[in-house]
Amino acid sequence: MLAALVYAAVRVLTSGDRGTAEANGRRILHLERVLHIDWEQPLQSQVVAREWLAQLANWVYIWGFWPVLIGSAVFLYARHRDEYVLLRNAVFVSGLIGFVFFAFLPVAPPRLVDPNLVDTIREHTTWYRTMQPVRLTNQYAAMPSLHVGWSLLVGVALARAIRRPAAYAFACLMPTAMALTVVVTANHYIVDVAVGAAVAAAALAIGQRLPSPLLPGHPAAPPVRGDRAYAEER
């Protein structure tokens, strides 16, 4: 999807200042402590104590994002064009909202702020970080979590298109799994997850109101016949 590629490029270009990003990360941790939702360390401790759980979380984080997003987009484009257009619009709008956050509110992820947290992906899946060197990625784009937001959008689009129990289950389970994964891998805060979901919901509402240009292979709506033409036909 073009919007996804643009997101990746702009995310790099909006890389913020490290000091500011880490200060913002500490502010988020303080807010979570005040709200009693600072669950990052307790959740991660349960995962790192079980290597298979850490590996599972890493694989969900890596393979549950771009591959699922792109695969779902291809499927919807081929079989359910209306839902593809809605997903495309919502991803594009949420990406634009994310750019604003990345540019004006850089936030370092928990793994770079809290010394008690570890980067499970670097420890267990070293090739992934190697493929994304620091100079080519924005390390300070934790807020909002579009991993969660876009997983939610994919789930909604597939559920609307397929309308089967399995699709409804996927629409619930995939975003939930991704929300847990981004936290236990120390890539996002609990607040990032909530904001990511809120951004996705807002983008979905906006996307439904955007014009939907006709896509190749998309059937055109039948012409509306006026009463006079209809009477003449009869």
C-alpha positions, -999 to +999 in steps of 0.1 A: +000+000+000+013+034-010+001+050+023+021+024+042+053+031+022+048+069+027+044+063+064+077+044+066+095+072+047+081+101+067+087+083+100+124+084+092+123+121+081+105+131+114+131+116+137+132+137+168+158+148+193+170+120+217+169+141+248+134+154+241+122+120+232+135+104+264+121+132+285+087+126+269+090+089+275+096+095+312+066+118+314+045+090+300+058+066+325+050+091+353+015+096+340+010+058+339+022+055+375-003+082+386-031+063+367-018+030+381-014+015+346+024+012+345+022-025+336+051-026+312+076-041+336+053-067+353+040-079+319+075-082+304+088-100+335+063-128+329+074-131+293+111-130+296+110-157+322+096-180+295+117-180+264+090-195+242+067-166+252+094-140+243+099-157+210+061-158+203+058-121+212+087-112+189+071-131+160+037-115+165+054-081+165+074-088+134+051-109+112+018-097+125+023-061+112+035-055+077+028-091+063-007-091+077-014-055+066-001-061+031-017-095+027-051-082+039-049-053+016-042-076-014-071-099-004-095-070+000-084-054-033-091-087-051-123-096-034-139-067-015-130-034-031-152-012-009-135-025+022-101-021+006-109+015-001-120+020+035-089+004+049-067+024+025-083+057+035-082+049+072-045+038+071-037+070+051-055+093+076-041+076+107-007+078+091-011+115+087-021+119+123+009+098+133+032+121+114+020+150+135+029+131+167+062+119+154+072+154+143+060+174+173+059+148+201+089+125+197+087+097+223+115+072+230+101+036+235+102+021+270+133-001+261+153+032+257+139+049+288+134+023+316+166+004+324+145-024+340+131-033+305+149-053+279+147-052+241+134-088+236+137-085+198+174-077+200+180-105+225+160-132+208+157-121+171+188-102+163+183-102+125+153-079+128+171-050+144+200-056+120+177-051+090+165-018+105+197+001+115+193+032+137+203+056+110+174+043+088+146+043+113+130+067+137+137+054+171+115+080+187+081+073+172+065+053+200+035+076+203+010+065+190+013+028+184+003+023+148+012-014+151-020-016+173-040+010+153-034-006+119-040-041+133-074-028+146-082-013+111-073-046+094-095-065+118-124-042+112-120-043+074-118-081+073-148-085+096-169-062+075-159-080+043-161-116+053-188-115+080-180-149+094-173-160+130-136-166+122-133-131+108-150-116+139-127-136+161-096-124+142-108-088+144-108-092+182-078-114+188-053-098+164-054-062+178-054-077+213-024-098+206-006-069+190-014-046+220+001-071+244+031-077+221+041-041+217+041-037+255+060-069+265+086-063+238+092-028+253+084-010+221+054+009+233+038+021+265+003+013+276-007+049+268+007+044+232-016+015+228-047+035+239-038+064+217-031+042+187-065+026+190-081+060+194-063+073+163-074+043+143-111+048+154-109+085+144-093+076+111-120+050+104-147+075+110-130+100+087-122+074+061-158+065+057-166+101+047-138+105+022-146+101-015-139+067-030-127+069-065-136+040-088-109+013-088-100-008-118-124-037-119-148-021-095-184-022-109-199+012-116-232+020-100-262+015-123-276+048-138-306+062-120-335+063-145-359+092-142-397+087-141-401+099-177-375+076-192-390+047-172-425+055-185-412+057-221-395+023-217-428+008-206 
